[in-house]
Amino acid sequence: MSLIKVSVIIVNYNTSSQVIECIKSLKGESLQNIVVVDNASPNDNPDSIKEVFSEVVLIKHTENVGFGEGCNIGINWVLSHTDSEYLFFLNPDTVIEPGLVSKLLVPFSSQDIGITAPRISMMCDKNMLWYGGGYMSWFKGSARVPGYGLNSDSLLALEERDVEFASGCAFMIRRSVLVDCGGFDSRYFMYEEDVELSLRVLSAGLRIRYVPEALVYHVAQGSQGKDVQSIDMFSGENPRLPFFVYYAARNRFYTVFKYGGFFQKLIFLIGFSAWFGRGGLNWVKYRRLDAFKALYRGVRDFAASR
């Protein structure tokens, strides 16, 4: 395993201090390259990353193109400049437990494994599960993670198994899969792009393997600022609520109408109506007309793109 070449890709947006801590946690891992793509951070100094880690490849993009496209920039660099066999994606607001890379490589001995995904716990409470394997919920139009927010050491969270969803927070993928299937769908900008990529890999006849022995700690919403990290994405109290509502609505429609059949689409439309009804009551309570406008724009923009 020590001879296998792995490159890491991290997308930065105003999170250079977190990126530095993330890279520190990678010390001792067998890696060919660490690539950091800066998405034109307006309130940050990405050069500080190079000052600490001169060996890091820092790509400073001229505009904020979103998470998925930022990852694609890193993918293109790795495919063009290295012979890495695997690419490992990490959110900037993460740190890893030692030995994670080698543990994620083990399942790739089976040629039909396209992606491996680690167990992810909350940074604020390392006994709380953030990701322990995920599955597609057509009712939700997105992924569901059994045990989210519960004990990170539950039986299910510790069970290695095939899953339907790998979180974009941390996952490893074969180079050949990216060549054959492509990277992230650039239309998504933020949110749900990992769901779409997971479904695309599964549609190619490949498997996604959840590896609980590989462990990552995650802040969650690290690039969104401390004012939203402790608030539910869709709460009327969230100052960035329209941003979350717009991309969640639009991108879930993208995913369901690309991969779902008639019944999956019907189930989603029922679920979306229920989500809208529940969220709408909360938004009315907080007088968040901007959330309703964002929801309308999201559905409208999806329909206009079809």
N, C-alpha and C positions, 0 to 999 in steps of 0.2 A: 504493500500500500504506500510505502514511503516514496516510491518512484512516480506515483500518479501526480499529475500536475493540476493544480487548482488555482483559479484566480477569484478574488473577492471583488464584488462591486457594491459600492455604497453611494447613495444619492444624498447630497447635502443641500439643505435649504435653511440657512440661519442656524445651523446646529454644529458648527465646527468644534466647539468644546465637547459636545457629545461624541462626535466622530473620533476625536482624539482618544477618549476613554474607550470607545469601541475597538479601535485599532490596538490599543494597549492590551486589551483582553485577548487579542489574536496572537500575542507573543508566544512562541513555542509551537505554533501550528505550522504544518508543512504547506507552504503557499508559494506559488510562482510569482504572483503579482497581487497588489492591493490597488484597486482603481477607485478613486473618488471623483464623482461627477458633481460639480457645483452648479446648481440651477439659478445662476445669476442672483445669489443671495443679496438682498438690499441692505440688511442690517447685520453683516457678518464679515469676518476676514478669513476666507478659506485658505489664504496663504499661510496662516498659522499652522495648518495641518502639515504642510511641507517643512515648516520650520522645526517641527518635532520629529517628523518621519520623512527624511529626505528621499527615501526609496519609494515612497508612495507616488503613483501616477495620478496627478491632479489635472482634471479636465475642467476648465472654467467655461461653461456655456454662456452665451450672450443673452439668453432670455430664460424665463421659467417655463419649461415645457411640460411640467408635471412629473410625477413619479415614474410612470411607465416609460415615457419617452426618455427620461433621464437614464433609466436602466438600459434602454436600447442604445444610447450613446456609449455607455460602458461596454455593452455587448459587442458593438461594432469594433471598438478599440481592441478588445481581447481577441476577437476572431481574426482581426487584421494583423495583430502584432505578436501573438503568442500561439503556442501549440497546446494550451491548456485543454485538458480533456473534460474538465468540469468547471462550472461557474457557480459560485456561492454568493447569493444575494443577502445582504444584511441591512436592516434599517439603521439609521445613525444613532437612534436612541436605544441601543442594545449593547449588552456585553455577553460574552460567551463563557461557558465553563470549559476548562482545559480538555483537550482531546476530542472536541466536537467534530472537527473536520474529518478525522479518521473514522469516527463512528458513523457519520453520514455517508461515507464512501462504501462501507461494508455491503449494503443491499445491492449496490450496482454490479455485484458479481452475477446477478440475474440480468440478462440482456433486455428484458422487457420492463425493467424499472427505468422510468424517465426522470422522476423527481424524488428526492428524499427530503423530509421535513423534520425538524427537531421539536421537542417539547418546549413551550415558551411559558415562562412564569412572569408575573408582575414584578417590576423592579421595586415597587413600594412595599410589597408583601410577597416574598419569594415562595410562600406556601400557597399562593393563589394562582390558579391556572388562567392563562390567557389563550393558549392554543394547545390542544391535546389531540389533534386529528380533527378533520372537518369533513362535512358532507354537503351536498347541494340540497337546498330547500327550495322547491319550485314555488311553494306558497309565499315564501319570503322574497324569492327572486335573487337570492344570494346564498352564501355559505352559512351553515350553522356549526357551532363548535360545542359538542356535548361536554358539560362540566365547566363551561366558561365561568370564571369568578369563584369557583369552588376549590376544593383541595387539589393541589398540583400532584399529590401522591396517591390519588384515587386509583382503584384497580384499572379503570378504563384508560386513565391518563398514562398509566405505566405499561399498557398493552401495545406492543409493536404490531402493526397491522396495515393493510392497504386502506387508503382513504380516497375521497373524491376531491379534496381541496387542500392545497398547500398555501399557507399564508405568505404573502409577499414580504412580511417582516423578516423571515429567515427561511431560505430553502436552497437546495443544491440541485442543479440540473445538468444533464449531459450536454456537451457541446453539440453532438450530432442532433439532439432534439431541437435545439435552437436553430440549427442550420435547416433542418427539415420542416419544422413547425413554425418557425419565426419567433420573435420576441414578444413583448407586450403590445397590445393594441393601443396605438397612440391616441385614439379618439377619447379614451377614458380619462385622461389627465390625472385624476386622483380617484381612488376607491373603486373596488370591484374588478380592477384589472387583473388581480391574482386569481379571482374566480374564473374569469374568462380564459386565462392561460391554462388553468388547471383543466377546464373542460376541453380545451383544444388538445391538450396532451392525451387525455383519456380517449378522445375521439380518434386519435391516431393509433389506438390499440395498446398504449403504454400504461404502466401502473405508477401510482404515487404511493410511496412507502413512508409511513410515520415511524420515526425512530426516537422513542422516549428517553433512551440513555443519553442522547445528545441534548444538551440543555442550554437555553438562551434566556436572559432576563431582559424585559422590555418595559420602557416607560409608558408607551402608547400616546399617540398624538404629540410626540416630542417636537415636531416642526411647527405645531399650531400655536405654541405659546402656553405659558403656565395658566393663563386665565381660562383655558378650556380643557385642560388635562384631567380635571376631576369632575367634569360635568358630562352627562350623557349627550352624545352627538346631537340627538333630535329633541332635546329639552328646550322649552321656551326660554329657559334661563341662559342658554348658550349664546354668547355674543356673535358667534360665527355660524349660527343656525342656517341662514340661507345658503351658505357655501356647501354645507353637508347635505342639505335637502336636495339642492339642485343636482349634485353629482350622484348621489345615491339613487334618486328617481330616474334620471336619464340613463345611467349606466346599467341599472338593473333591467330596464326595458331593452337596452342593447343586448344584454346577455341572454335573457329569456327568449327574445324573438330570433336570436341567432341559433340557439341550441335546443330550444324547447319545441315539442310537438304540439298538436292542437290542445290536448288535455293539460299539458304543462303550462301552456299560455293561459288557459282558462283558470287553472288553479292560481296562477300568479295574479291575474286580474282581480280575483276574489280577495286574495291576500293583500294586494296593494290597496284595495278599497278599505279593508279592515285597518291597515296600517295608517292610511290617510285619516280615517275616522278617529282612531285613537290619538294620533299625533295632532290632528286638527283641534280637538278639544283642549289639549294642552297649550297649543299656540293661541287659541282664543283667550285662554286664561291669562296669558302673558301679553296679549295684544300684539302678536307677531304677524302682522299682515305681510311682512317681508318674506316669511316662510311660505305662505300661500302663493305669493308671486313667484318664488323660486321653484316651487313644485310645478306650477303651470309652465314656466320656462323650460324646465327639464323635460317634461312630457312633450311639449311643443317642439323642442329641438331634436328629440328622438324621432318624432314623426316626420320632421322636415328632412332628416338625413336618410330616410328609408328609400 
